[in-house]
Amino acid sequence: MDKPIAAVIQHKLLVTKSLDELLAYYHRFLRIAKTKGGNLAVFPELSGLAVGIPMFPGWRNALLKEAAAPKTGLLPKLKGMLAGGAANVVRADLQKSLRLTLSQMPESLLDVYVSVFSDMAKQYEMTIVAGSLYTYDVESASIRNASYVLGPDGSLLGKQDQVVLGPETLDLAQPGASWQAIDTPVGRIGLMFGQEALYPEPARVLAYQGADMLITIAATKRPATYHKIRQGALARCQENQLYGLVSFLVGSDPFAGADEPVYMGKSAIFAPLDFTPRFTGVMTELGSAQAEGVITAEWNYPALRELWSASETPLRRQMPLEQVGLLSQVYGRALTLNESSQMHLLASDETAEQEEIAPSQLQEPASEEPPQQEAPQDEIAEDILSVVTPILPTEPPIIALEEPENADDAADEAAVEQPETAPGPDASIEPPESPKRETEDAGDETPPPKPQA
């Protein structure tokens, strides 16, 4: 497919009394995406968890539903207050309840999840990146946060586990093994979770695997973290010259207290700077960090490949691999930035000490053929980072990523009522056919301004 239309869905995490009620909620967004001609629909992180909530056993699920239901009248409100107080206990013990559910019926929970999104993909004839769900791996006896990709015929095309875990999931899930691009009718998908977009390496790995797009799904409550993920996702698209998008979960957390922060973010669709007005890299973006909605944009793959070959910036044609060979040594030893910088300083100090001894050695007469002594292997390993000329490895390095710390940000972002779209183009490089940009909030259609000539 040369020109697929990508649709990004931004919605809340709901606790419904039945699966049918949840399906009606999801169909609302997919109908908008289909009306706009969408071939690809992306749900945010953790939206798949809502599919499993109706399967939570016993009274805990009943309390959650009662606490989340709208209250009208005095008596229902009093009941809701009681249920809400009891539900707080359940929310505090969500991880234990989720572990119990997954361990008792891991196949059933996953089957319902896959069946729900598979039926929707088949009904709307779209490729769907389903919102992530916590799954239980029987072989490793571990829980993973995974997102599944379904084809327009309802078939399961692949899945991606979260590799870099956030602080909220460290005690619940285990990290995935690696990133793997997924083949779909709309192109080869590279899928990342939230904070994984902060690192250049995951996107680069997916680009080397032939990804046509970089998709980021996220669920965060911190304004600073939201902006980091949004900017990181945009940067990954620019440095790899790929289309991409980010889909955020918004609204209150049904498993948290009333005074807890809410999920936030403005979902967006990205393209190489050459394809966007004023070289922003943003094709379209939702206008509010709390509103639900659907945004769409067309991706022109022929124009993208022409950019790779004709652009004056050879990001796809040339890579300074020989000059950055030092990174392969750091990656192969699974070092963090702090560890590698400290070891490099130590190596530099050792080099400086050797240079101080060098003048005294020059006073000694040198033989015509001085004997060559091989340095011990241990000393070579310790001083490997001080080598001036990089040495490329013969085997692929092991990539190990550290988790960034979330910085507290006390300032809440003010919600914007109207969707944001970039003003008219001021570009000297234009693609063969300008991509279409369409934006529509669920229940309130607001067409974006047309780009100027």
Stockholm file with secondary structure:
# STOCKHOLM 1.0

chainA/1-453         MDKPIAAVIQHKLLVTKSLDELLAYYHRFLRIAKTKGGNLAVFPELSGLAVGIPMFPGWRNALLKEAAAPKTGLLPKLKGMLAGGAANVVRADLQKSLRLTLSQMPESLLDVYVSVFSDMAKQYEMTIVAGSLYTYDVESASIRNASYVLGPDGSLLGKQDQVVLGPETLDLAQPGASWQAIDTPVGRIGLMFGQEALYPEPARVLAYQGADMLITIAATKRPATYHKIRQGALARCQENQLYGLVSFLVGSDPFAGADEPVYMGKSAIFAPLDFTPRFTGVMTELGSAQAEGVITAEWNYPALRELWSASETPLRRQMPLEQVGLLSQVYGRALTLNESSQMHLLASDETAEQEEIAPSQLQEPASEEPPQQEAPQDEIAEDILSVVTPILPTEPPIIALEEPENADDAADEAAVEQPETAPGPDASIEPPESPKRETEDAGDETPPPKPQA
#=GR chainA/1-453 SS CCSCEEEEEECBCCCCSSHHHHHHHHHHHHHHHHHTTCSEEECCTTTTHHHHGGGSCHHHHHHHHHHHSCCCSHHHHHHHHHHHHHHHHHHHTHHHHHHHHHHHCHHHHHHHHHHHHHHHHHHHTCEEECCCEEEEETTTTEEEEEEEEECTTSCEEEEEECCSCCTTTTTTCCCCSCCCCEEETTEEEEEEEGGGGGSHHHHHHHHHTTCSEEEEEECBCCHHHHHHHHHHHHHHHHHHTCEEEEEECBBCCTTSCTTSCCBBCCCEEECCGGGSGGGCSEEEECSCSSCCEEEEEECCHHHHHHHHHHCSSCTTTCCCTTTTHHHHHHHHTTCCHHHHHHHHHHHHHHHHHHHHHHHHHHTSCCCSSCCCCCCCHHHHHHTGGGCSSCCCCSSCCCCCCCCCCCCCCCCCCCCCSSCBCCCSCCCSCCCSSCCCEEEEBTTBCCCCCCCCC
#=GC SS_cons         CCSCEEEEEECBCCCCSSHHHHHHHHHHHHHHHHHTTCSEEECCTTTTHHHHGGGSCHHHHHHHHHHHSCCCSHHHHHHHHHHHHHHHHHHHTHHHHHHHHHHHCHHHHHHHHHHHHHHHHHHHTCEEECCCEEEEETTTTEEEEEEEEECTTSCEEEEEECCSCCTTTTTTCCCCSCCCCEEETTEEEEEEEGGGGGSHHHHHHHHHTTCSEEEEEECBCCHHHHHHHHHHHHHHHHHHTCEEEEEECBBCCTTSCTTSCCBBCCCEEECCGGGSGGGCSEEEECSCSSCCEEEEEECCHHHHHHHHHHCSSCTTTCCCTTTTHHHHHHHHTTCCHHHHHHHHHHHHHHHHHHHHHHHHHHTSCCCSSCCCCCCCHHHHHHTGGGCSSCCCCSSCCCCCCCCCCCCCCCCCCCCCSSCBCCCSCCCSCCCSSCCCEEEEBTTBCCCCCCCCC
//
